[in-house]
């Protein structure tokens, strides 16, 4: 039904637009000199309309103000039609349609009377075109303005270059091609439409009581669970009132798709995820689409992907998972949350020394040494000359966070906080992947415990996988360095792109979608910022 309504509205809009274009062409014919590039009033009005966009102005200067949109040629007519079609359909990509002032542009088409009007209209249509292209290809928001820990560098488009390419291209094909080409983005678009249909049909039904349900139990709570699983397509149609094997299997699949322990028991965590509304899932998908636009880049044929919400690190090769391991990410505290950015792994350090970050030294270890000078004795105290100094005779109480003159280092050992290997992509945030002696944390469902770096459950296997493309004996290469007991470096002959990402909605290539919890609350911030920017999605309760 929703699709039917959209088709009718689309046809009506097209009829109106055809009439509008005809009237506009008549206006252009009535002013034969209006669209001439050397008209002073036209040039001044165009320049004023684009006063804040240097790139666009540079383009027009380079073509002596020749119009793209407002002359009476078939090419201009085709461009106008393609632009309005893209702007009208922008909401389908969860873009802020109103910000492009589609209705205002239509009104200007019908009311233009002077050369100045046409110059203003030319500028406004170019501004709308560039705003749309930037939004759909690189995102609506500036990531770091939404959350300071999203330090991802978003690619910037060349406005003048895009205008030049657009004029030389098929307009409709050009505007279709600027959207992210990733399979993930297209699958997210499909999931968005599915959720809109769910919302239009009333959502997934009544929420469940927060009561633990186990296989073999009966009653109305089991019926409610059964119905909720059916509505979310995890269970085929059933009339059972018993928590049978089919329900258990459905619960396990749901748990796997939501990052939960797949024990087949509907406990509080599982019930909570089942009760998340279709509207909230739609918000996650919309945020994932914006994040995908931020990453509209070449990620590398072979790359490492760390999804912070999923607590995993994967090596992806030609779109397939080559290796996967569990991870521990930063604690949900200021200064300790893992940031989001992309870089390249350049080398690995075997038997690493831990150079304790200044923030940890003065905030955690200095207070402990003030109480007991021998606290954390496994850490060496290093003076400004780089020498190890004895703690005896040092009055730690005389120092504070600003005046403490020493560094702390932990030499290589099995107890080293970095474990026995770290994977380096040098960056100003001092973030890297590494081993850890705290293996017990990998058994947790939620694994946000570090100071920001990414700990790996299987770091040796990760190293073997990275080295497999440059060594006929990757395990032997790594073990030789490890068994030396000395700190050493193995360089990667070809740097491997690494992407620290944060996705609470992840599509599956085989169909369907997985969801994760918003562990740092970042997606909530992004969604609110998208709404403030003018993005409108379904509002019916799910």
RAWOFEN-V402075 format. One record per residue. N is the residue number from 0. PSI is psi as a letter, one per 30 degrees, with the letter a starting at -180 (NA if undefined). OMEGA is omega in degrees with one decimal (NA if undefined). Layout:
{{N:PSI:OMEGA} {N:PSI:OMEGA}}
This chain:
{{0:e:179.3} {1:e:-178.3} {2:e:178.5} {3:e:178.4} {4:e:-178.7} {5:e:-179.4} {6:e:-179.3} {7:e:179.2} {8:e:-178.7} {9:e:179.7} {10:e:179.0} {11:e:179.5} {12:e:-179.9} {13:e:178.5} {14:e:179.2} {15:e:-176.9} {16:e:178.1} {17:e:177.5} {18:e:-179.4} {19:e:180.0} {20:e:179.9} {21:e:178.3} {22:e:-179.1} {23:e:178.0} {24:e:177.4} {25:e:178.4} {26:e:179.4} {27:e:179.8} {28:f:179.1} {29:f:178.8} {30:i:-173.7} {31:f:-179.7} {32:f:-171.3} {33:e:-174.7} {34:g:179.3} {35:k:-173.0} {36:f:-177.1} {37:g:178.2} {38:k:-174.0} {39:e:-178.6} {40:e:177.3} {41:e:-178.5} {42:e:-178.4} {43:e:-179.6} {44:e:178.0} {45:e:-179.8} {46:e:179.4} {47:e:-178.7} {48:f:-177.7} {49:g:-173.6} {50:f:-176.6} {51:f:-177.1} {52:j:-177.7} {53:e:-178.6} {54:e:179.8} {55:e:178.3} {56:e:178.6} {57:e:177.4} {58:e:-176.8} {59:e:177.0} {60:e:-177.6} {61:f:179.2} {62:g:-179.2} {63:h:172.4} {64:g:176.8} {65:k:-175.2} {66:l:175.4} {67:e:-166.8} {68:e:-161.2} {69:g:170.0} {70:l:-171.9} {71:g:-180.0} {72:l:175.5} {73:e:179.9} {74:e:179.6} {75:e:179.6} {76:e:179.3} {77:e:178.3} {78:e:179.3} {79:e:-178.6} {80:e:-179.4} {81:e:180.0} {82:e:-178.8} {83:e:176.5} {84:e:-180.0} {85:e:-178.8} {86:e:178.9} {87:e:-177.0} {88:g:-174.6} {89:e:179.8} {90:f:177.4} {91:f:175.6} {92:g:-177.1} {93:h:175.4} {94:l:-176.1} {95:i:-175.5} {96:e:-176.0} {97:f:-177.9} {98:f:178.4} {99:f:176.5} {100:h:-178.6} {101:e:-177.9} {102:e:178.2} {103:e:178.0} {104:e:177.7} {105:e:179.0} {106:e:179.6} {107:e:177.1} {108:e:-176.6} {109:f:-175.0} {110:f:-178.6} {111:k:-178.0} {112:f:-174.6} {113:l:176.9} {114:e:177.4} {115:e:176.8} {116:e:-178.2} {117:e:176.1} {118:e:177.7} {119:e:-179.7} {120:e:176.7} {121:e:-179.8} {122:e:-178.9} {123:e:179.4} {124:e:176.0} {125:e:178.3} {126:e:178.7} {127:e:178.5} {128:e:-177.5} {129:e:177.6} {130:e:178.8} {131:e:-178.5} {132:e:179.5} {133:e:-177.3} {134:e:-173.6} {135:f:-176.7} {136:f:-177.1} {137:g:175.5} {138:l:-178.6} {139:e:-171.3} {140:l:169.1} {141:j:-170.9} {142:e:-175.0} {143:f:177.3} {144:f:177.5} {145:e:179.2} {146:k:-174.5} {147:f:-179.9} {148:f:174.2} {149:i:-172.6} {150:g:179.6} {151:k:175.8} {152:j:-178.0} {153:k:179.3} {154:k:179.9} {155:k:179.5} {156:l:174.9} {157:j:-176.0} {158:e:-179.6} {159:e:179.3} {160:e:179.3} {161:e:178.2} {162:e:178.5} {163:e:-179.2} {164:e:-179.2} {165:e:-178.7} {166:e:-177.5} {167:f:-172.2} {168:l:167.3} {169:j:-172.6} {170:e:-177.5} {171:e:179.9} {172:e:179.4} {173:e:-176.5} {174:f:174.7} {175:e:-173.8} {176:f:-175.7} {177:f:176.3} {178:l:177.2} {179:k:-176.6} {180:f:-175.7} {181:k:176.2} {182:e:179.5} {183:e:-178.9} {184:e:-179.5} {185:e:176.8} {186:e:176.4} {187:e:175.3} {188:e:179.4} {189:e:179.5} {190:e:178.1} {191:e:179.9} {192:e:177.9} {193:e:-178.9} {194:e:176.7} {195:e:177.6} {196:e:177.1} {197:e:-179.2} {198:e:179.8} {199:f:179.8} {200:g:173.5} {201:g:176.5} {202:a:-174.3} {203:g:176.0} {204:a:-176.2} {205:k:176.8} {206:l:-177.2} {207:l:172.4} {208:k:178.6} {209:i:-179.4} {210:k:-177.5} {211:k:178.6} {212:k:-177.0} {213:l:177.9} {214:k:178.6} {215:f:-179.1} {216:l:-178.6} {217:l:170.6} {218:a:-173.2} {219:f:178.3} {220:e:176.4} {221:e:177.2} {222:e:178.8} {223:e:177.0} {224:e:178.7} {225:e:-177.2} {226:e:179.8} {227:e:178.1} {228:e:178.1} {229:e:-177.5} {230:f:179.3} {231:g:173.4} {232:g:175.0} {233:f:-176.6} {234:k:175.8} {235:l:-178.4} {236:k:-176.0} {237:l:176.9} {238:g:-177.3} {239:k:173.7} {240:g:-178.4} {241:k:176.2} {242:i:-172.5} {243:a:-176.4} {244:e:179.2} {245:e:177.8} {246:e:178.7} {247:e:179.3} {248:e:178.7} {249:e:178.4} {250:e:179.5} {251:e:178.5} {252:e:176.4} {253:e:-179.5} {254:e:179.1} {255:e:-179.5} {256:f:-178.3} {257:g:175.0} {258:g:-179.3} {259:l:175.3} {260:k:-172.7} {261:i:-179.1} {262:f:178.6} {263:g:178.5} {264:k:179.9} {265:i:177.9} {266:a:-174.9} {267:e:-179.8} {268:e:179.3} {269:e:178.2} {270:e:-179.8} {271:e:179.4} {272:e:176.2} {273:e:-177.4} {274:f:177.1} {275:k:-173.8} {276:l:175.6} {277:e:177.4} {278:e:179.5} {279:e:175.7} {280:e:177.4} {281:e:177.4} {282:e:178.1} {283:e:179.7} {284:e:179.5} {285:e:177.2} {286:e:178.5} {287:e:176.5} {288:e:177.4} {289:e:178.2} {290:e:178.5} {291:e:176.3} {292:e:176.4} {293:f:-175.9} {294:h:177.7} {295:i:-174.7} {296:l:172.0} {297:j:-176.3} {298:f:-178.7} {299:k:178.8} {300:e:176.5} {301:j:-176.0} {302:l:176.7} {303:k:179.2} {304:k:176.6} {305:j:175.4} {306:j:-174.1} {307:e:-178.1} {308:f:-176.7} {309:f:-179.3} {310:h:177.5} {311:l:170.4} {312:k:-175.8} {313:k:167.3} {314:j:-179.2} {315:k:-180.0} {316:j:-178.5} {317:h:176.8} {318:f:-179.5} {319:k:178.7} {320:j:178.7} {321:e:-179.2} {322:k:179.8} {323:k:176.2} {324:l:176.1} {325:l:179.9} {326:l:170.2} {327:k:-177.8} {328:a:-175.8} {329:k:176.3} {330:l:-179.5} {331:i:176.9} {332:l:178.2} {333:k:178.5} {334:f:-177.6} {335:f:178.6} {336:k:178.8} {337:k:179.4} {338:l:176.7} {339:k:175.7} {340:l:177.7} {341:k:-179.6} {342:a:178.0} {343:k:174.7} {344:k:-175.3} {345:e:-177.7} {346:l:174.2} {347:k:179.3} {348:k:-179.9} {349:k:-175.8} {350:h:-173.1} {351:l:167.0} {352:k:176.3} {353:j:172.1} {354:j:-172.6} {355:k:178.5} {356:k:-177.3} {357:e:-177.4} {358:e:179.3} {359:e:-179.8} {360:e:-172.5} {361:f:-177.2} {362:f:-175.7} {363:e:-173.5} {364:e:178.6} {365:e:177.6} {366:e:179.6} {367:e:-179.7} {368:f:175.2} {369:e:177.0} {370:e:-178.3} {371:j:-176.4} {372:f:-178.5} {373:g:177.9} {374:k:-179.8} {375:h:-175.4} {376:f:177.5} {377:f:178.1} {378:k:176.9} {379:k:177.7} {380:k:-173.5} {381:k:179.0} {382:a:-176.0} {383:f:177.3} {384:g:179.1} {385:g:-177.7} {386:k:174.4} {387:k:-179.2} {388:l:179.5} {389:k:179.2} {390:f:-178.8} {391:k:179.5} {392:f:178.5} {393:k:178.1} {394:j:-176.4} {395:f:-177.3} {396:f:-178.2} {397:f:-176.6} {398:l:171.8} {399:a:-175.7} {400:e:-177.4} {401:e:-170.9} {402:f:-177.4} {403:j:-170.8} {404:g:-174.1} {405:l:169.4} {406:l:176.0} {407:k:177.6} {408:k:175.2} {409:j:-178.4} {410:l:179.9} {411:k:175.8} {412:l:176.8} {413:f:-178.5} {414:f:-177.9} {415:k:-177.0} {416:f:179.1} {417:g:-176.3} {418:b:-174.1} {419:g:177.8} {420:k:172.1} {421:k:-175.1} {422:j:-165.9} {423:k:166.9} {424:i:-170.2} {425:k:-177.4} {426:l:-175.9} {427:f:-179.6} {428:f:179.8} {429:h:179.6} {430:k:176.1} {431:l:175.1} {432:k:-179.3} {433:l:173.5} {434:l:175.7} {435:k:174.0} {436:f:-177.3} {437:i:-175.1} {438:f:-175.2} {439:f:-176.1} {440:f:-177.2} {441:f:177.1} {442:f:-179.1} {443:l:177.3} {444:e:175.6} {445:k:-171.2} {446:i:177.0} {447:i:-172.7} {448:f:-173.5} {449:a:175.7} {450:g:177.8} {451:e:177.5} {452:l:-176.6} {453:j:177.2} {454:k:-177.6} {455:k:179.6} {456:e:-176.6} {457:i:-173.9} {458:e:179.7} {459:e:179.1} {460:e:176.0} {461:e:178.7} {462:e:179.6} {463:e:-178.3} {464:e:179.0} {465:e:-176.1} {466:f:-173.4} {467:f:-178.6} {468:f:-178.9} {469:f:-178.5} {470:k:175.9} {471:f:178.6} {472:i:-175.5} {473:e:-179.8} {474:e:179.5} {475:e:178.0} {476:e:-178.5} {477:e:-175.8} {478:e:178.6} {479:e:178.3} {480:e:-178.6} {481:e:-175.0} {482:f:178.3} {483:f:-178.5} {484:f:-178.8} {485:l:174.6} {486:k:179.2} {487:l:-176.0} {488:k:169.9} {489:j:-179.6} {490:k:173.6} {491:k:-177.8} {492:e:174.2} {493:j:-178.7} {494:k:-177.5} {495:j:176.8} {496:k:176.8} {497:k:-176.3} {498:j:173.4} {499:j:-172.1} {500:l:-179.0} {501:j:-177.5} {502:k:175.4} {503:f:175.2} {504:j:-177.4} {505:k:-179.7} {506:l:177.4} {507:k:-179.4} {508:f:-179.2} {509:g:-179.3} {510:k:-178.5} {511:a:-173.9} {512:k:175.0} {513:l:178.6} {514:k:175.9} {515:l:-179.4} {516:l:179.5} {517:i:-166.9} {518:e:179.5} {519:f:-177.6} {520:g:-177.5} {521:e:-177.9} {522:e:176.6} {523:e:177.6} {524:e:-178.4} {525:e:-179.0} {526:e:178.6} {527:e:178.6} {528:e:176.9} {529:e:178.1} {530:e:178.1} {531:f:179.5} {532:f:175.5} {533:g:177.9} {534:k:-179.5} {535:k:175.1} {536:a:-177.2} {537:k:-177.0} {538:g:178.7} {539:k:-178.0} {540:k:-179.6} {541:NA:NA}}
